[in-house]
Amino acid sequence: MVQTFKSLLDAGVQTLLIAEWSLSISHPAALPHLLAVLLQSMDPLADGNIRTVLSPSGYINAAKRAGWEAIGTRTLTPAAELEDGKWEVRFAREVAGNRQIREKAVQVDRERSEESVRLESLRAHADSLEASMVEVGAEGVECMNVWTAVLRPAGSSTSPTTYP
């Protein structure tokens, strides 16, 4: 991510707007979305859209290391009609239902290797996701909060529009 920020700076970009999932929730119905994203980040689907999960502070730290500064951030609660949470839960359930993961976890259950710990963690995440679905159901899943930021080159004298 640092390299991406550096490339944008090198290209002369003066204002950068970011909108990402915040990894926080305002409603319990958004917990399945948060857990689904974390689960997928541990074992990404080949055709999934989640590869690496960064928190807002992770983005800010990467941006700072690349020469950017945040001039404003905000966290928003998306409309209940937004479907992304439902989609991500469906994809995460694919990861969780992957028979190979379940079978492999059982096989290495007695080991304490890095792989066995990873597989146990995957199982725990999958179990947490399923538990979070009990009350809301698949159709009741809402999206986690959205985090937004406005960045500019560090030390820049340009003054972009104020970010309220």
N, C-alpha and C positions, 0 to 999 in steps of 0.2 A: 504494500500500500504506500509506503514511503516513496518508492520509485515512481508510482503513478502521480503522487502529489508533486514530486520534483519535475516530472515531465510537463505537467500543466504549468508550473511556474516558469520553466525554461521556454515554453511556447508563448509566454507573454500574457497569460490569463491574469486579469487584474481582480476579478471577483469570482468566487466559487461558491455555489449554493449546493448544499448536500441535504438529502432527505433519505433517511434510513429507518429501519425498525429500531426502536429504542431499547429493547430488551427489558422493558418495564410494562406493567399493566395498570389500568385504572378500574377494570371490572374483572371479577372472577371468571367470566365467560371468555376472557382473552388468555387465560392461563394455558389452555391447550395449544394455542398458537405459539406462545413463548416456548413451551416444552418441545413442540414439534420442530422449531427452528434449531434449538440446542441439540436435539437428537440427530437431525440431519447433518449438522456440522461435524458430528463425530464419525459419521459413515455416509458421506454424500452419495446420492444416487447419480449414476452416470449421466442421466439427462435432466437432473434436478437443477434448480437455480441457486441452491445454497451450497457454497464451497467453504467459505471462511466467515466466521461470525466475529464482528468487532462491536464492542460497546461504544457509546458516544465518546467516552474518554479515550478509547483506543484510536478512534478516528482523529480526535484532537491531538493526541500525542504523536501520531504518525505525521499529521499535517505540520505540527511544530518542528519536528525533526527535518522536514523537507523545506522549511522556510516560510511557512504560513502562520497567520494568527487568526483566531476566531474573534469576530467583532460582535457576534450575537448567536445565541442558541435558543431553541424553544422546543418543548415537547407538547405534542398534540394528541388528542384522542380521536381516532378516525370514526367516521360514521358506521353505525352497526351494519349497514347494507354492504360494506366492503367485504368481498369474498376471499381475500388472500389468506386469512386465517384458516378457513375451511380447506382451501387447496393445500396449504402446507401440512395440515393435520393428515389429510389423505396421503400425501407423499411420505410423511414420517411413519405412518402406519405400514407403508410398503417396506420401509427400512426395518421397522420393528418386527414385521411378519416374515422377514427374510429367514427362511428355514435354515440356511447355512449358518447364520449368526447364532440361532438358537442351538443347533446341533453342535457347533464348534464350541460354544460356551460350556455346554455340558461336558464335552470331551476334555477341555482344559480346566475344568472346575477345580481340580486338586492342585493345579500349578499356581504359582504366584508370579508368572511371567508378565511382562508388560502387555502382551496380547491378551492374556486371561483377564487382567485388570480392565483393559479396554472393553472386552466383551461383557464383563460383569457390569461395567458402567453403562454400556448400551442397553443391557437388559433392564437395569434400574431406571434409566430414562424412559424406556418403552413402557414399563409398568407404571411409572408416574404419569405418563401421557394418558394411558388408559384410565387410570384412576381419576384424572382431571375431567374426563369425558362423561363420567357417570351422571353428574348433575346437569350438564349443559346439553349433552347429546351432540351428534354430528352437525345438526342444523343450527344449534344454538351457539356455535363457536364464533367469537368476535375476534377482531384484530388487536394485537398489542399496540401500544402507543407508537407514534412516529416522532423521531427526533430530527430536527432541522438545524442547520448552521449556515452562517455566512462567513466565509474566510476571505482574507486578502493577504497579499505578500507582506511578511513581517517588516515593519518599519516603513511601509508604504505611506506616502503623503497623500495619495488619492483617497477621497472620502466617498465611498459608495453610499447609496441610500441607507438611511438609518434602519436598523433592524429592530422593530419594536418588541 
